[in-house]
Amino acid sequence: KMRKIRLFQPNSYIGIDFLEKKAEVIKLKQPEDTNVFSFDIDTHNGKKTIAIANPVIEPQNAIKLELESFVNAILTNSPTVVSELDGFLAMEVAHQILEKINSTSILV
């Protein structure tokens, strides 16, 4: 099984392994990056410093936290963490992804 997501940004890479509960952040070093492993590389644009961090991911039950937050919003008459509009838009994106998968025929 593999449950990973990789995010690429102009000056960084973020890898998250949901199954192993691990994360890795590789980016151009910033002044605030004081407690991270870093090294220098030479590029055609000069020397760059790369910083590598492995943030600690605390074990949590995401479904339980979501349900507790939802129940709390109902009991206290407060806004939910995710708005109705954001939830609707997320469902629209999921539907578009499913439509794209179903419309693409790939021979394996």
Contacts in CASP RR format, 6 or more apart in sequence:
PFRMAT RR
TARGET T0000
AUTHOR 0000-0000-0000
METHOD contacts of the structure
MODEL  1
KMRKIRLFQPNSYIGIDFLEKKAEVIKLKQPEDTNVFSFDIDTHNGKKTI
AIANPVIEPQNAIKLELESFVNAILTNSPTVVSELDGFLAMEVAHQILEK
INSTSILV
1 19 0 8 1.000
2 19 0 8 1.000
3 17 0 8 1.000
3 18 0 8 1.000
3 19 0 8 1.000
4 15 0 8 1.000
4 16 0 8 1.000
4 17 0 8 1.000
4 18 0 8 1.000
4 19 0 8 1.000
5 15 0 8 1.000
5 16 0 8 1.000
5 18 0 8 1.000
6 13 0 8 1.000
6 14 0 8 1.000
6 15 0 8 1.000
6 16 0 8 1.000
7 13 0 8 1.000
7 14 0 8 1.000
7 15 0 8 1.000
7 16 0 8 1.000
9 27 0 8 1.000
11 27 0 8 1.000
11 28 0 8 1.000
12 25 0 8 1.000
12 26 0 8 1.000
12 27 0 8 1.000
12 28 0 8 1.000
13 24 0 8 1.000
13 25 0 8 1.000
13 26 0 8 1.000
13 27 0 8 1.000
14 23 0 8 1.000
14 24 0 8 1.000
14 25 0 8 1.000
14 26 0 8 1.000
15 23 0 8 1.000
15 24 0 8 1.000
15 25 0 8 1.000
16 22 0 8 1.000
16 23 0 8 1.000
17 23 0 8 1.000
21 57 0 8 1.000
21 59 0 8 1.000
22 54 0 8 1.000
22 57 0 8 1.000
23 54 0 8 1.000
23 55 0 8 1.000
23 57 0 8 1.000
24 52 0 8 1.000
24 53 0 8 1.000
24 54 0 8 1.000
25 51 0 8 1.000
25 52 0 8 1.000
25 53 0 8 1.000
25 54 0 8 1.000
25 55 0 8 1.000
26 50 0 8 1.000
26 51 0 8 1.000
26 52 0 8 1.000
27 33 0 8 1.000
27 50 0 8 1.000
27 51 0 8 1.000
28 48 0 8 1.000
28 49 0 8 1.000
28 50 0 8 1.000
28 51 0 8 1.000
29 36 0 8 1.000
29 38 0 8 1.000
29 49 0 8 1.000
29 50 0 8 1.000
29 51 0 8 1.000
30 51 0 8 1.000
33 51 0 8 1.000
33 53 0 8 1.000
36 51 0 8 1.000
36 52 0 8 1.000
36 53 0 8 1.000
37 51 0 8 1.000
37 52 0 8 1.000
37 53 0 8 1.000
38 49 0 8 1.000
38 50 0 8 1.000
38 51 0 8 1.000
38 52 0 8 1.000
39 49 0 8 1.000
39 50 0 8 1.000
40 47 0 8 1.000
40 48 0 8 1.000
40 49 0 8 1.000
40 50 0 8 1.000
41 47 0 8 1.000
41 48 0 8 1.000
41 49 0 8 1.000
41 50 0 8 1.000
66 81 0 8 1.000
69 80 0 8 1.000
69 81 0 8 1.000
70 80 0 8 1.000
72 78 0 8 1.000
73 79 0 8 1.000
73 80 0 8 1.000
73 81 0 8 1.000
82 90 0 8 1.000
END
